[in-house]
Amino acid sequence: GGGAADRAAPAPGARAEGNVARWQSLAPAERDRLREHWRRFRALPPAERERLVRERAVAE
């Protein structure tokens, strides 16, 4: 993804509502996979988390 439409500011709360709807639509196994992914990310040292976030931003 990425593009001008992604950078346009959504209405306050609209992005969060969309994320909640997307989360609720996921299969339980997919939710578990994402929870584990997030848990591992949070366990990383801050410098490593920042590096991963920067790499992802460049890739998009």
Number of C-alpha atoms within 10 A of each C-alpha: 6 9 8 6 9 9 8 8 9 11 7 8 9 11 12 11 11 11 12 11 11 10 14 11 11 11 10 11 9 12 14 12 12 13 12 12 11 11 11 10 14 11 10 11 9 11 9 12 14 12 11 13 12 11 11 10 10 8 9 8
